[in-house]
Amino acid sequence: MPAAQLALPRDALRQQVQLLYRHHHGWLHGWLRRKLGCTQNAADLAHDTFMRLLAREEPVAIEEPRAFLTTVAQRVLSNHRRRERIERAYLEVLAQVPEALAPSLEERAILLETLVEIDRLLGGLPPLVKRAFLHAQLDGMTHAGIAAELGISVTTVKRYLVRAGTQCYFALAAD
């Protein structure tokens, strides 16, 4: 297929997002500001919403632009809040580490990004499945050790690990 034909959906997408931005950015920023109570965070998340739209493969038929933007922005907001929860938990644990052993700012940023990515990959799994997977992958526990820790059978541990591994595989494949 000629390159000019391949570029058409991307050009149409860019134009679609440009129109949405021009006509609805101010409204979306205000909607997010009311949700967050912070102009700066609202501006960041409005930006992230439009960036998510630009990352699409091709344009979509949008009958109700504000409803569409609200749906996309709610997903961005949900991801933002989840990241904040992870960051708070990480900082609480980090506060207990002696200063001499504390990671550098760069290491902290990398660790936080890793935690957020792990959370994304395991998203939607039941808590016990997540715990079993994390015990196996991060703590290096055996199946028997995980079973004893969680009060479940070794067979269930194996099933949970397959389920979590499959979830991670498909989440990575979707990227």
BAKOL-587107 format. One record per atom (N, C-alpha, C): residue in one letter; atom name; x, y, z. Coordinates in steps of 0.001 Angstrom, whole numbers, plus 500000, padded with zeros to 6 digits. Example, Ala and Ser with C-alpha at 12.3 -4.5 7.8 and 13.67 -1.06 7.14 Angstrom:
PT	a	N	513190	494310	507800 $
PT	a	CA	512300	495500	507800 $
PT	a	C	513200	496700	507800 $
PT	s	N	512850	497750	507080 $
PT	s	CA	513670	498940	507140 $
PT	s	C	512900	500030	507870 $
//
This chain:
PT	m	N	500853	498817	500000 $
PT	m	CA	500000	500000	500000 $
PT	m	C	500891	501236	500000 $
PT	p	N	500618	502209	499148 $
PT	p	CA	501435	503424	499090 $
PT	p	C	501423	504172	500417 $
PT	a	N	502532	504829	500701 $
PT	a	CA	502669	505577	501965 $
PT	a	C	501598	506651	502104 $
PT	a	N	501193	507261	501006 $
PT	a	CA	500164	508311	501068 $
PT	a	C	498853	507752	501588 $
PT	q	N	498515	506517	501207 $
PT	q	CA	497268	505920	501697 $
PT	q	C	497375	505561	503169 $
PT	l	N	498554	505128	503620 $
PT	l	CA	498735	504795	505026 $
PT	l	C	498629	506032	505910 $
PT	a	N	499015	507174	505406 $
PT	a	CA	499016	508404	506196 $
PT	a	C	497611	508977	506382 $
PT	l	N	496678	508616	505524 $
PT	l	CA	495342	509207	505606 $
PT	l	C	494665	509035	506959 $
PT	p	N	494608	507825	507542 $
PT	p	CA	493953	507710	508855 $
PT	p	C	494640	508547	509929 $
PT	r	N	495969	508616	509925 $
PT	r	CA	496683	509406	510919 $
PT	r	C	496378	510891	510753 $
PT	d	N	496335	511352	509501 $
PT	d	CA	496006	512757	509239 $
PT	d	C	494579	513061	509686 $
PT	a	N	493667	512154	509384 $
PT	a	CA	492270	512347	509792 $
PT	a	C	492156	512345	511317 $
PT	l	N	492911	511463	511965 $
PT	l	CA	492908	511414	513421 $
PT	l	C	493437	512723	513997 $
PT	r	N	494559	513204	513456 $
PT	r	CA	495145	514452	513938 $
PT	r	C	494158	515608	513792 $
PT	q	N	493467	515665	512670 $
PT	q	CA	492476	516725	512446 $
PT	q	C	491303	516590	513417 $
PT	q	N	490877	515356	513645 $
PT	q	CA	489766	515128	514570 $
PT	q	C	490139	515594	515979 $
PT	v	N	491325	515231	516435 $
PT	v	CA	491764	515626	517776 $
PT	v	C	491959	517140	517840 $
PT	q	N	492461	517705	516769 $
PT	q	CA	492644	519160	516712 $
PT	q	C	491307	519888	516876 $
PT	l	N	490270	519401	516199 $
PT	l	CA	488938	520004	516340 $
PT	l	C	488382	519822	517748 $
PT	l	N	488532	518619	518280 $
PT	l	CA	488071	518374	519649 $
PT	l	C	488788	519314	520615 $
PT	y	N	490083	519453	520440 $
PT	y	CA	490866	520314	521313 $
PT	y	C	490390	521756	521206 $
PT	r	N	490253	522235	520005 $
PT	r	CA	489860	523624	519775 $
PT	r	C	488487	523929	520400 $
PT	h	N	487536	523019	520251 $
PT	h	CA	486165	523287	520678 $
PT	h	C	485862	522868	522122 $
PT	h	N	486672	521944	522691 $
PT	h	CA	486272	521385	523981 $
PT	h	C	487370	521365	525042 $
PT	h	N	488567	521822	524717 $
PT	h	CA	489641	521792	525708 $
PT	h	C	489288	522612	526944 $
PT	g	N	488797	523811	526752 $
PT	g	CA	488446	524668	527886 $
PT	g	C	487403	524023	528786 $
PT	w	N	486401	523425	528156 $
PT	w	CA	485362	522747	528935 $
PT	w	C	485958	521570	529711 $
PT	l	N	486793	520758	529029 $
PT	l	CA	487390	519587	529678 $
PT	l	C	488293	520011	530833 $
PT	h	N	489069	521055	530635 $
PT	h	CA	489937	521553	531706 $
PT	h	C	489095	521970	532913 $
PT	g	N	487997	522670	532672 $
PT	g	CA	487114	523072	533773 $
PT	g	C	486493	521884	534481 $
PT	w	N	486080	520883	533717 $
PT	w	CA	485480	519671	534290 $
PT	w	C	486495	518965	535186 $
PT	l	N	487732	518836	534697 $
PT	l	CA	488776	518189	535487 $
PT	l	C	489164	519029	536702 $
PT	r	N	489178	520352	536553 $
PT	r	CA	489510	521243	537670 $
PT	r	C	488496	521064	538804 $
PT	r	N	487217	520952	538438 $
PT	r	CA	486191	520735	539468 $
PT	r	C	486374	519374	540140 $
PT	k	N	486772	518375	539397 $
PT	k	CA	486991	517029	539954 $
PT	k	C	488206	516993	540878 $
PT	l	N	489272	517701	540473 $
PT	l	CA	490547	517609	541180 $
PT	l	C	490777	518726	542192 $
PT	g	N	490152	519881	541960 $
PT	g	CA	490391	521023	542835 $
PT	g	C	491764	521636	542630 $
PT	c	N	492381	521377	541475 $
PT	c	CA	493733	521879	541217 $
PT	c	C	493862	522191	539732 $
PT	t	N	494148	523436	539418 $
PT	t	CA	494263	523864	538021 $
PT	t	C	495421	523180	537302 $
PT	q	N	496561	523051	537988 $
PT	q	CA	497734	522458	537344 $
PT	q	C	497494	520979	537006 $
PT	n	N	496966	520221	537960 $
PT	n	CA	496686	518801	537691 $
PT	n	C	495618	518665	536607 $
PT	a	N	494648	519546	536607 $
PT	a	CA	493600	519502	535578 $
PT	a	C	494212	519755	534203 $
PT	a	N	495132	520707	534123 $
PT	a	CA	495793	520983	532841 $
PT	a	C	496597	519778	532381 $
PT	d	N	497316	519139	533308 $
PT	d	CA	498101	517946	532957 $
PT	d	C	497205	516818	532448 $
PT	l	N	496096	516595	533143 $
PT	l	CA	495224	515479	532758 $
PT	l	C	494449	515788	531480 $
PT	a	N	494120	517049	531246 $
PT	a	CA	493487	517408	529970 $
PT	a	C	494471	517129	528841 $
PT	h	N	495718	517521	529045 $
PT	h	CA	496767	517240	528062 $
PT	h	C	496885	515730	527828 $
PT	d	N	496932	514952	528918 $
PT	d	CA	497056	513496	528801 $
PT	d	C	495861	512895	528062 $
PT	t	N	494681	513468	528254 $
PT	t	CA	493486	512984	527561 $
PT	t	C	493645	513143	526055 $
PT	f	N	494086	514306	525629 $
PT	f	CA	494252	514527	524188 $
PT	f	C	495423	513720	523629 $
PT	m	N	496454	513513	524431 $
PT	m	CA	497571	512678	523983 $
PT	m	C	497113	511228	523803 $
PT	r	N	496241	510770	524684 $
PT	r	CA	495712	509410	524543 $
PT	r	C	494923	509285	523240 $
PT	l	N	494190	510328	522897 $
PT	l	CA	493433	510305	521636 $
PT	l	C	494373	510280	520437 $
PT	l	N	495454	511034	520509 $
PT	l	CA	496417	511052	519400 $
PT	l	C	497137	509713	519243 $
PT	a	N	497195	508936	520309 $
PT	a	CA	497876	507643	520262 $
PT	a	C	497027	506567	519595 $
PT	r	N	495778	506870	519323 $
PT	r	CA	494892	505894	518677 $
PT	r	C	495418	505578	517280 $
PT	e	N	494953	504470	516745 $
PT	e	CA	495366	504064	515406 $
PT	e	C	494626	504828	514313 $
PT	e	N	493350	505122	514564 $
PT	e	CA	492560	505829	513553 $
PT	e	C	491414	506573	514222 $
PT	p	N	490799	507514	513511 $
PT	p	CA	489699	508294	514101 $
PT	p	C	488476	507420	514364 $
PT	v	N	487598	507928	515233 $
PT	v	CA	486349	507228	515545 $
PT	v	C	485180	508164	515277 $
PT	a	N	484017	507578	515076 $
PT	a	CA	482814	508388	514894 $
PT	a	C	482375	508885	516275 $
PT	i	N	482334	510185	516436 $
PT	i	CA	481978	510778	517731 $
PT	i	C	480710	511594	517553 $
PT	e	N	479641	511105	518156 $
PT	e	CA	478370	511828	518057 $
PT	e	C	478226	512866	519165 $
PT	e	N	478725	512527	520345 $
PT	e	CA	478647	513419	521505 $
PT	e	C	480068	513683	522002 $
PT	p	N	480712	514724	521500 $
PT	p	CA	482127	514957	521836 $
PT	p	C	482409	515080	523334 $
PT	r	N	481560	515762	524061 $
PT	r	CA	481840	515941	525491 $
PT	r	C	481656	514639	526262 $
PT	a	N	480687	513849	525884 $
PT	a	CA	480512	512548	526530 $
PT	a	C	481727	511664	526231 $
PT	f	N	482183	511707	524990 $
PT	f	CA	483360	510939	524590 $
PT	f	C	484587	511393	525373 $
PT	l	N	484821	512703	525422 $
PT	l	CA	485970	513231	526162 $
PT	l	C	485876	512909	527652 $
PT	t	N	484673	512949	528198 $
PT	t	CA	484478	512622	529610 $
PT	t	C	484885	511180	529876 $
PT	t	N	484497	510273	528998 $
PT	t	CA	484849	508861	529163 $
PT	t	C	486359	508672	529134 $
PT	v	N	487007	509269	528158 $
PT	v	CA	488470	509150	528049 $
PT	v	C	489133	509799	529259 $
PT	a	N	488672	510985	529645 $
PT	a	CA	489263	511705	530775 $
PT	a	C	489056	510951	532086 $
PT	q	N	487929	510272	532239 $
PT	q	CA	487694	509503	533462 $
PT	q	C	488704	508361	533572 $
PT	r	N	489048	507754	532450 $
PT	r	CA	490071	506699	532467 $
PT	r	C	491432	507283	532830 $
PT	v	N	491749	508431	532267 $
PT	v	CA	493014	509094	532587 $
PT	v	C	493030	509473	534071 $
PT	l	N	491924	509997	534573 $
PT	l	CA	491810	510381	535980 $
PT	l	C	491939	509162	536893 $
PT	s	N	491333	508068	536505 $
PT	s	CA	491431	506835	537287 $
PT	s	C	492876	506365	537366 $
PT	n	N	493574	506404	536235 $
PT	n	CA	494994	506026	536229 $
PT	n	C	495813	506967	537109 $
PT	h	N	495486	508253	537069 $
PT	h	CA	496178	509255	537893 $
PT	h	C	495988	508957	539381 $
PT	r	N	494771	508668	539769 $
PT	r	CA	494481	508390	541188 $
PT	r	C	495140	507091	541647 $
PT	r	N	495141	506075	540775 $
PT	r	CA	495792	504818	541115 $
PT	r	C	497294	505058	541311 $
PT	r	N	497882	505846	540428 $
PT	r	CA	499312	506154	540551 $
PT	r	C	499587	506911	541851 $
PT	e	N	498718	507842	542214 $
PT	e	CA	498894	508577	543471 $
PT	e	C	498858	507631	544669 $
PT	r	N	497924	506659	544652 $
PT	r	CA	497834	505684	545754 $
PT	r	C	499115	504851	545845 $
PT	i	N	499612	504418	544704 $
PT	i	CA	500839	503625	544686 $
PT	i	C	502003	504461	545199 $
PT	e	N	502073	505699	544758 $
PT	e	CA	503166	506576	545181 $
PT	e	C	503113	506832	546681 $
PT	r	N	501905	507060	547214 $
PT	r	CA	501775	507278	548670 $
PT	r	C	502252	506047	549437 $
PT	a	N	501813	504867	549005 $
PT	a	CA	502210	503632	549686 $
PT	a	C	503724	503440	549601 $
PT	y	N	504289	503715	548447 $
PT	y	CA	505735	503582	548252 $
PT	y	C	506491	504544	549166 $
PT	l	N	506024	505783	549247 $
PT	l	CA	506692	506772	550092 $
PT	l	C	506580	506415	551574 $
PT	e	N	505462	505803	551969 $
PT	e	CA	505315	505364	553362 $
PT	e	C	506337	504275	553694 $
PT	v	N	506520	503332	552777 $
PT	v	CA	507510	502280	552990 $
PT	v	C	508909	502870	552975 $
PT	l	N	509154	503763	552049 $
PT	l	CA	510462	504393	551914 $
PT	l	C	510829	505184	553169 $
PT	a	N	509854	505769	553827 $
PT	a	CA	510110	506558	555039 $
PT	a	C	510655	505683	556167 $
PT	q	N	510420	504378	556089 $
PT	q	CA	510893	503458	557129 $
PT	q	C	512311	502947	556863 $
PT	v	N	512835	503238	555680 $
PT	v	CA	514178	502786	555312 $
PT	v	C	515203	503765	555873 $
PT	p	N	516255	503255	556502 $
PT	p	CA	517300	504167	557003 $
PT	p	C	517865	504999	555853 $
PT	e	N	518177	506243	556155 $
PT	e	CA	518624	507176	555124 $
PT	e	C	519843	506655	554365 $
PT	a	N	520712	505965	555043 $
PT	a	CA	521923	505446	554395 $
PT	a	C	521595	504400	553335 $
PT	l	N	520468	503725	553480 $
PT	l	CA	520076	502684	552530 $
PT	l	C	519031	503160	551515 $
PT	a	N	518589	504390	551682 $
PT	a	CA	517536	504919	550796 $
PT	a	C	518047	505033	549366 $
PT	p	N	517186	504695	548413 $
PT	p	CA	517594	504818	547006 $
PT	p	C	517723	506284	546590 $
PT	s	N	518498	506514	545540 $
PT	s	CA	518663	507866	545005 $
PT	s	C	517348	508321	544382 $
PT	l	N	517269	509593	544047 $
PT	l	CA	516062	510112	543399 $
PT	l	C	515790	509394	542078 $
PT	e	N	516843	509126	541323 $
PT	e	CA	516682	508411	540048 $
PT	e	C	516163	506995	540287 $
PT	e	N	516729	506290	541272 $
PT	e	CA	516275	504938	541597 $
PT	e	C	514825	504955	542083 $
PT	r	N	514467	505965	542867 $
PT	r	CA	513082	506090	543334 $
PT	r	C	512120	506229	542161 $
PT	a	N	512483	507070	541204 $
PT	a	CA	511625	507277	540030 $
PT	a	C	511473	505983	539242 $
PT	i	N	512568	505261	539065 $
PT	i	CA	512514	503989	538330 $
PT	i	C	511665	502977	539080 $
PT	l	N	511858	502892	540394 $
PT	l	CA	511067	501956	541200 $
PT	l	C	509583	502291	541162 $
PT	l	N	509265	503567	541243 $
PT	l	CA	507866	503974	541198 $
PT	l	C	507240	503611	539848 $
PT	e	N	507953	503880	538760 $
PT	e	CA	507443	503519	537424 $
PT	e	C	507240	502012	537316 $
PT	t	N	508156	501250	537898 $
PT	t	CA	508038	499792	537880 $
PT	t	C	506811	499346	538660 $
PT	l	N	506599	499931	539820 $
PT	l	CA	505422	499580	540622 $
PT	l	C	504125	499908	539880 $
PT	v	N	504089	501047	539235 $
PT	v	CA	502896	501452	538479 $
PT	v	C	502656	500477	537325 $
PT	e	N	503725	500069	536660 $
PT	e	CA	503594	499128	535539 $
PT	e	C	503128	497758	536023 $
PT	i	N	503668	497293	537145 $
PT	i	CA	503217	496017	537712 $
PT	i	C	501742	496095	538060 $
PT	d	N	501334	497205	538660 $
PT	d	CA	499919	497386	539002 $
PT	d	C	499050	497352	537750 $
PT	r	N	499513	497988	536687 $
PT	r	CA	498752	497990	535426 $
PT	r	C	498645	496579	534854 $
PT	l	N	499755	495858	534876 $
PT	l	CA	499766	494511	534311 $
PT	l	C	498856	493558	535086 $
PT	l	N	498794	493754	536384 $
PT	l	CA	497981	492859	537218 $
PT	l	C	496576	493401	537455 $
PT	g	N	496253	494528	536851 $
PT	g	CA	494947	495157	537036 $
PT	g	C	493806	494207	536732 $
PT	g	N	492810	494224	537580 $
PT	g	CA	491619	493412	537359 $
PT	g	C	491701	492021	537967 $
PT	l	N	492872	491611	538421 $
PT	l	CA	492993	490296	539047 $
PT	l	C	492550	490372	540508 $
PT	p	N	491983	489296	541027 $
PT	p	CA	491619	489277	542456 $
PT	p	C	492866	489431	543338 $
PT	p	N	492705	489992	544522 $
PT	p	CA	493855	490242	545404 $
PT	p	C	494712	489007	545698 $
PT	l	N	494098	487850	545915 $
PT	l	CA	494894	486656	546212 $
PT	l	C	495753	486229	545029 $
PT	v	N	495234	486384	543830 $
PT	v	CA	496008	486044	542633 $
PT	v	C	497215	486983	542535 $
PT	k	N	496989	488263	542771 $
PT	k	CA	498090	489239	542752 $
PT	k	C	499138	488898	543804 $
PT	r	N	498672	488611	545019 $
PT	r	CA	499609	488310	546105 $
PT	r	C	500431	487067	545794 $
PT	a	N	499786	486038	545270 $
PT	a	CA	500512	484814	544917 $
PT	a	C	501590	485123	543875 $
PT	f	N	501227	485879	542869 $
PT	f	CA	502167	486231	541806 $
PT	f	C	503333	487045	542354 $
PT	l	N	503032	488035	543175 $
PT	l	CA	504090	488880	543732 $
PT	l	C	505002	488099	544671 $
PT	h	N	504427	487191	545464 $
PT	h	CA	505266	486347	546328 $
PT	h	C	506217	485507	545480 $
PT	a	N	505729	484961	544392 $
PT	a	CA	506567	484127	543529 $
PT	a	C	507630	484951	542817 $
PT	q	N	507231	486096	542247 $
PT	q	CA	508139	486872	541416 $
PT	q	C	509078	487775	542207 $
PT	l	N	508581	488393	543254 $
PT	l	CA	509397	489358	543992 $
PT	l	C	510079	488755	545227 $
PT	d	N	509363	487853	545894 $
PT	d	CA	509916	487273	547115 $
PT	d	C	510627	485951	546856 $
PT	g	N	510443	485393	545657 $
PT	g	CA	511085	484122	545313 $
PT	g	C	510563	482947	546112 $
PT	m	N	509331	483057	546590 $
PT	m	CA	508764	481985	547404 $
PT	m	C	508403	480776	546539 $
PT	t	N	508458	479609	547147 $
PT	t	CA	508056	478379	546469 $
PT	t	C	506534	478285	546450 $
PT	h	N	506027	477388	545637 $
PT	h	CA	504576	477182	545591 $
PT	h	C	504053	476772	546966 $
PT	a	N	504773	475890	547633 $
PT	a	CA	504355	475441	548963 $
PT	a	C	504378	476604	549955 $
PT	g	N	505400	477441	549870 $
PT	g	CA	505494	478597	550767 $
PT	g	C	504355	479581	550544 $
PT	i	N	504026	479811	549289 $
PT	i	CA	502910	480715	548961 $
PT	i	C	501601	480132	549469 $
PT	a	N	501423	478823	549258 $
PT	a	CA	500197	478151	549711 $
PT	a	C	500042	478305	551224 $
PT	a	N	501123	478096	551956 $
PT	a	CA	501069	478232	553419 $
PT	a	C	500789	479673	553824 $
PT	e	N	501433	480610	553165 $
PT	e	CA	501254	482035	553487 $
PT	e	C	499821	482501	553245 $
PT	l	N	499232	482051	552134 $
PT	l	CA	497889	482518	551755 $
PT	l	C	496773	481602	552233 $
PT	g	N	497120	480440	552778 $
PT	g	CA	496110	479506	553264 $
PT	g	C	495317	478863	552136 $
PT	i	N	496004	478525	551055 $
PT	i	CA	495362	477881	549908 $
PT	i	C	496194	476671	549503 $
PT	s	N	495668	475854	548597 $
PT	s	CA	496399	474669	548165 $
PT	s	C	497483	475015	547160 $
PT	v	N	498452	474124	547010 $
PT	v	CA	499519	474303	546023 $
PT	v	C	498928	474319	544619 $
PT	t	N	497910	473492	544392 $
PT	t	CA	497244	473474	543086 $
PT	t	C	496627	474834	542774 $
PT	t	N	496021	475458	543764 $
PT	t	CA	495429	476786	543576 $
PT	t	C	496522	477815	543304 $
PT	v	N	497645	477703	543994 $
PT	v	CA	498772	478614	543757 $
PT	v	C	499202	478502	542298 $
PT	k	N	499366	477284	541815 $
PT	k	CA	499792	477075	540419 $
PT	k	C	498779	477698	539458 $
PT	r	N	497504	477492	539736 $
PT	r	CA	496450	478058	538877 $
PT	r	C	496507	479592	538910 $
PT	y	N	496701	480169	540089 $
PT	y	CA	496799	481626	540218 $
PT	y	C	497998	482172	539441 $
PT	l	N	499126	481469	539524 $
PT	l	CA	500328	481943	538835 $
PT	l	C	500156	481893	537317 $
PT	v	N	499498	480864	536833 $
PT	v	CA	499212	480788	535393 $
PT	v	C	498282	481927	534997 $
PT	r	N	497270	482161	535806 $
PT	r	CA	496310	483236	535506 $
PT	r	C	497000	484594	535473 $
PT	a	N	497845	484863	536470 $
PT	a	CA	498545	486162	536521 $
PT	a	C	499543	486277	535371 $
PT	g	N	500253	485199	535084 $
PT	g	CA	501204	485223	533977 $
PT	g	C	500515	485475	532646 $
PT	t	N	499367	484839	532458 $
PT	t	CA	498592	485042	531230 $
PT	t	C	498119	486478	531131 $
PT	q	N	497653	487025	532236 $
PT	q	CA	497190	488419	532270 $
PT	q	C	498332	489355	531865 $
PT	c	N	499505	489140	532431 $
PT	c	CA	500666	489982	532109 $
PT	c	C	501039	489846	530639 $
PT	y	N	501041	488626	530154 $
PT	y	CA	501405	488382	528744 $
PT	y	C	500479	489150	527812 $
PT	f	N	499175	489023	528043 $
PT	f	CA	498228	489695	527138 $
PT	f	C	498239	491215	527313 $
PT	a	N	498491	491691	528527 $
PT	a	CA	498590	493134	528736 $
PT	a	C	499809	493698	527990 $
PT	l	N	500910	492969	528028 $
PT	l	CA	502111	493413	527309 $
PT	l	C	501925	493298	525803 $
PT	a	N	501243	492251	525362 $
PT	a	CA	501007	492051	523919 $
PT	a	C	500108	493142	523362 $
PT	a	N	499194	493665	524202 $
PT	a	CA	498271	494710	523751 $
PT	a	C	498992	496041	523551 $
PT	d	N	500126	496210	524216 $
PT	d	CA	500885	497459	524084 $
PT	d	C	501510	497457	522738 $
//
